[in-house]
């Protein structure tokens, strides 16, 4: 088994998924671990602030993970489902956002329906929590991330229920995909957990929001992007094989579809200034 790191990523490690370093402006990005009593349902809390006043708007692109995020921004608060493609966000002016990254499977109880119904979309928090959703706006007024996290934790403790068995199973299965680089096939993943491929598909649609094939492929491409950003020479044919591709052309096609560049072109784009993954967008990944 080749480990690529547990999905409960240590918060002192760089977040994965930011494709390009923003060249100008002021940016601050923070992450706070979930407390023990919420860690089975919340992956972490995050914040981002930027100041581009007097500067041109800038485009931030990030790659998605199979997580639902609650995002609080000035004037709006939403739960965002899994975005199946590259997320592109235009940042401008001065603003901020605070987010709650849910563990895979953990948002199903709050949503009350299949998480796939909000894939590539969002639902307003007022629809989920009524007028109480406005209470989360206080996270933007806090002086630091710890205080904002405490506001969010109080809100969640009053509303989150314990994970049911299927939600817990969905989370464990996603973790296993992250942890094993040699896992390439949905059939193999299903067998490991005593499920049929069809039952695994239904579980992921209901609790994760995307299919298991998407999750397997996405984490393999996250690994490819991370290797480029690390600044070490990449043998693309060998990497394609490591990631379970039968031929390099298929790997290149998938990489280009998601990242917007071929692997070689993206490597050249990263050369002048390696990605600073200490920052990310408010609706980007990894948050």
C-alpha positions as CSV (number, residue, x, y, z in Angstrom):
1,X,0.0,0.0,0.0
2,X,1.4,3.4,-1.0
3,X,0.1,6.0,1.4
4,X,-0.5,9.6,0.2
5,X,-1.7,10.8,3.6
6,X,-4.8,10.5,5.6
7,X,-7.8,12.5,4.5
8,X,-7.9,14.0,8.0
9,X,-4.9,16.1,6.9
10,X,-2.7,17.6,9.5
11,X,-3.4,21.3,9.6
12,X,0.3,22.2,9.7
13,X,0.6,20.6,6.2
14,X,0.0,22.6,3.1
15,X,-3.6,22.3,1.8
16,X,-3.9,20.6,-1.6
17,X,-5.8,21.9,-4.5
18,X,-4.7,25.5,-5.1
19,X,-3.6,25.6,-8.7
20,X,-2.0,29.0,-9.0
21,X,-0.3,31.4,-6.6
22,X,-2.0,34.9,-6.7
23,X,0.8,37.3,-7.7
24,X,-0.3,40.5,-6.0
25,X,-2.5,41.7,-3.1
26,X,-2.9,40.8,0.5
27,X,-4.2,37.3,1.4
28,X,-4.5,35.5,4.7
29,X,-5.7,31.9,5.0
30,X,-6.2,30.0,8.2
31,X,-7.4,26.5,9.3
32,X,-8.5,25.4,12.7
33,X,-9.0,21.7,13.6
34,X,-12.4,20.5,14.8
35,X,-12.7,19.8,18.5
36,X,-12.8,16.2,19.5
37,X,-16.6,16.1,20.0
38,X,-17.1,17.3,16.4
39,X,-14.2,15.7,14.6
40,X,-16.2,12.8,13.3
41,X,-18.4,15.2,11.4
42,X,-16.3,18.3,10.8
43,X,-12.9,18.1,9.0
44,X,-11.8,21.6,9.9
45,X,-12.8,25.2,9.9
46,X,-11.2,27.7,7.6
47,X,-11.0,31.4,6.9
48,X,-9.7,33.5,4.1
49,X,-9.3,37.3,3.8
50,X,-8.1,39.3,0.9
51,X,-7.4,42.9,-0.1
52,X,-7.2,43.8,-3.8
53,X,-8.4,47.4,-3.4
54,X,-6.9,49.5,-6.2
55,X,-5.8,46.3,-8.1
56,X,-7.4,44.3,-10.9
57,X,-9.6,41.4,-10.0
58,X,-7.7,38.1,-9.9
59,X,-8.8,34.6,-10.8
60,X,-8.3,31.8,-8.2
61,X,-8.6,28.2,-9.4
62,X,-8.8,25.2,-7.1
63,X,-9.5,21.5,-7.3
64,X,-12.4,20.0,-5.4
65,X,-12.5,17.4,-2.7
66,X,-15.5,15.2,-1.8
67,X,-16.7,17.5,1.0
68,X,-19.6,19.8,1.6
69,X,-18.6,23.3,2.9
70,X,-20.7,25.8,4.7
71,X,-19.4,29.2,3.6
72,X,-20.3,32.5,5.3
73,X,-19.5,35.6,3.3
74,X,-20.8,39.2,3.7
75,X,-24.4,39.2,2.8
76,X,-24.8,35.5,2.2
77,X,-24.4,32.0,3.8
78,X,-24.7,28.8,1.9
79,X,-23.9,25.1,2.0
80,X,-21.9,24.2,-1.2
81,X,-22.0,20.7,-2.5
82,X,-19.1,18.9,-4.2
83,X,-18.0,20.8,-7.3
84,X,-17.2,18.2,-9.9
85,X,-14.9,20.3,-12.0
86,X,-12.2,22.9,-11.5
87,X,-13.6,25.7,-9.3
88,X,-12.9,29.2,-10.6
89,X,-13.5,32.2,-8.5
90,X,-12.9,35.9,-9.3
91,X,-11.6,37.8,-6.2
92,X,-11.9,41.6,-6.1
93,X,-11.9,44.4,-3.6
94,X,-11.6,43.6,0.1
95,X,-13.6,40.8,1.7
96,X,-13.5,37.7,3.8
97,X,-15.1,34.3,4.2
98,X,-15.4,31.7,7.0
99,X,-16.0,28.1,6.2
100,X,-16.9,24.7,7.8
101,X,-15.6,21.7,5.9
102,X,-17.7,18.6,6.6
103,X,-16.4,15.1,6.7
104,X,-17.6,13.0,3.7
105,X,-20.9,11.6,4.6
106,X,-21.6,13.9,7.5
107,X,-23.8,16.5,5.8
108,X,-26.5,14.1,4.8
109,X,-28.4,14.4,8.1
110,X,-28.5,18.2,7.9
111,X,-29.6,18.2,4.3
112,X,-32.3,15.6,4.7
113,X,-31.8,14.3,1.2
114,X,-29.1,12.8,-1.1
115,X,-26.0,15.0,-1.0
116,X,-25.7,14.5,-4.8
117,X,-28.8,16.8,-5.2
118,X,-26.5,19.8,-4.4
119,X,-23.5,18.7,-6.4
120,X,-22.2,21.6,-8.5
121,X,-24.6,23.9,-6.6
122,X,-25.5,25.2,-3.2
123,X,-28.4,25.6,-0.8
124,X,-29.0,28.7,1.4
125,X,-28.5,28.1,5.1
126,X,-31.8,29.8,5.8
127,X,-33.5,26.8,4.1
128,X,-31.7,24.4,6.5
129,X,-31.7,26.4,9.7
130,X,-34.4,29.1,9.3
131,X,-33.7,32.5,10.9
132,X,-31.0,31.0,13.1
133,X,-28.7,30.8,10.1
134,X,-28.1,34.5,10.6
135,X,-26.2,33.6,13.8
136,X,-23.3,32.3,11.8
137,X,-22.7,35.7,10.4
138,X,-21.0,36.6,13.7
139,X,-18.0,34.5,12.5
140,X,-17.0,37.3,10.2
141,X,-17.0,39.8,13.0
142,X,-14.6,37.8,15.2
143,X,-11.1,39.1,15.7
144,X,-9.4,35.8,15.1
145,X,-10.0,32.3,13.7
146,X,-10.3,30.7,17.2
147,X,-13.1,33.0,18.2
148,X,-14.9,32.4,14.9
149,X,-14.5,28.7,15.3
150,X,-16.0,28.8,18.8
151,X,-19.1,30.6,17.4
152,X,-19.5,28.0,14.7
153,X,-19.0,25.1,17.2
154,X,-21.7,26.4,19.5
155,X,-24.0,26.7,16.5
156,X,-23.2,23.1,15.3
157,X,-23.4,21.4,18.7
158,X,-27.0,22.5,19.0
159,X,-27.9,21.1,15.6
160,X,-25.7,18.2,14.5
161,X,-26.9,14.7,15.3
162,X,-24.7,11.6,15.7
163,X,-23.5,9.9,12.5
164,X,-25.6,7.0,11.4
165,X,-23.9,3.8,10.3
166,X,-24.1,4.6,6.6
167,X,-22.6,8.1,7.0
168,X,-19.8,6.7,9.1
169,X,-19.2,4.0,6.5
170,X,-19.1,6.5,3.6
171,X,-16.4,8.5,5.5
172,X,-14.3,5.5,6.1
173,X,-14.5,4.4,2.5
174,X,-13.4,7.9,1.3
175,X,-10.5,7.8,3.8
176,X,-9.4,4.5,2.3
177,X,-9.3,6.0,-1.2
178,X,-7.1,8.9,0.1
179,X,-4.7,6.6,2.0
180,X,-4.1,4.0,-0.7
181,X,-2.5,5.2,-4.0
182,X,-2.6,1.7,-5.4
183,X,-6.4,1.6,-5.3
184,X,-7.7,2.2,-8.9
185,X,-11.0,0.4,-9.4
186,X,-14.5,0.8,-8.0
187,X,-15.0,-3.0,-8.0
188,X,-11.9,-3.4,-5.8
189,X,-13.1,-0.6,-3.5
190,X,-16.5,-2.2,-3.2
191,X,-15.0,-5.7,-2.4
192,X,-12.9,-4.2,0.4
193,X,-16.0,-3.1,2.2
194,X,-18.2,-6.1,1.4
195,X,-20.5,-4.1,-1.0
196,X,-21.5,-4.6,-4.6
197,X,-20.4,-1.8,-7.0
198,X,-24.1,-0.8,-7.3
199,X,-24.5,-0.5,-3.5
200,X,-21.3,1.5,-3.3
201,X,-22.6,3.9,-6.0
202,X,-25.9,4.4,-4.1
203,X,-24.1,5.0,-0.8
204,X,-21.8,7.6,-2.4
205,X,-24.7,9.4,-4.2
206,X,-26.7,9.6,-1.0
207,X,-23.9,10.5,1.5
208,X,-20.9,11.8,-0.4
209,X,-22.5,13.6,-3.3
210,X,-20.3,12.1,-6.2
211,X,-19.6,8.6,-7.3
212,X,-16.7,6.5,-6.1
213,X,-15.0,6.5,-9.5
214,X,-14.9,10.3,-9.3
215,X,-13.3,10.2,-5.8
216,X,-10.6,7.7,-6.9
217,X,-9.7,9.7,-10.0
218,X,-9.8,13.0,-8.2
219,X,-7.3,12.1,-5.5
220,X,-5.0,10.5,-8.0
221,X,-4.9,13.8,-9.9
222,X,-4.5,15.7,-6.7
223,X,-1.3,13.6,-6.2
224,X,-0.1,14.5,-9.7
225,X,-0.6,18.2,-9.1
226,X,1.1,18.0,-5.7
227,X,4.2,16.4,-7.3
228,X,4.4,19.1,-9.9
229,X,4.1,21.8,-7.3
230,X,6.8,20.2,-5.1
231,X,9.3,21.3,-7.8
232,X,10.8,17.9,-8.4
233,X,11.2,16.5,-11.9
234,X,8.3,14.3,-12.9
235,X,8.5,11.2,-15.1
236,X,5.0,11.4,-16.5
237,X,4.8,7.9,-17.9
238,X,5.9,6.4,-14.6
239,X,3.5,8.7,-12.7
240,X,0.6,7.7,-15.0
241,X,1.3,4.1,-14.2
242,X,1.6,4.7,-10.5
243,X,-1.8,6.4,-10.6
244,X,-3.4,3.4,-12.3
245,X,-3.6,4.7,-15.9
246,X,-3.1,2.1,-18.6
247,X,-1.5,4.6,-20.9
248,X,0.0,8.1,-20.6
249,X,-2.4,9.6,-23.2
250,X,-5.4,8.8,-20.9
251,X,-3.7,10.4,-17.9
252,X,-2.8,13.5,-19.9
253,X,-6.4,13.9,-21.1
254,X,-7.9,13.6,-17.6
255,X,-5.3,16.0,-16.2
256,X,-5.9,18.6,-18.9
257,X,-9.7,18.3,-18.5
258,X,-9.5,19.0,-14.8
259,X,-6.5,21.4,-14.5
260,X,-6.9,23.2,-17.8
261,X,-3.4,22.4,-19.0
262,X,-1.4,19.4,-20.0
263,X,0.9,18.1,-17.3
264,X,3.9,19.4,-19.1
265,X,2.4,22.9,-19.6
266,X,1.3,23.1,-16.0
267,X,4.8,22.1,-14.9
268,X,6.2,25.0,-16.9
269,X,3.7,27.4,-15.5
270,X,4.8,26.4,-12.0
271,X,8.5,26.9,-12.7
272,X,8.8,30.7,-12.3
273,X,7.3,30.7,-8.8
274,X,6.2,27.5,-7.1
275,X,2.7,27.4,-5.7
276,X,2.3,29.1,-2.3
277,X,-0.3,26.7,-0.8
278,X,-0.7,28.8,2.4
279,X,-3.5,30.7,0.6
280,X,-6.7,29.6,-1.1
281,X,-9.9,31.0,-2.3
282,X,-13.1,31.3,-0.2
283,X,-14.9,28.8,-2.3
284,X,-11.9,26.9,-3.4
285,X,-10.2,23.7,-2.4
286,X,-8.4,22.7,-0.3
287,X,-10.0,25.0,2.3
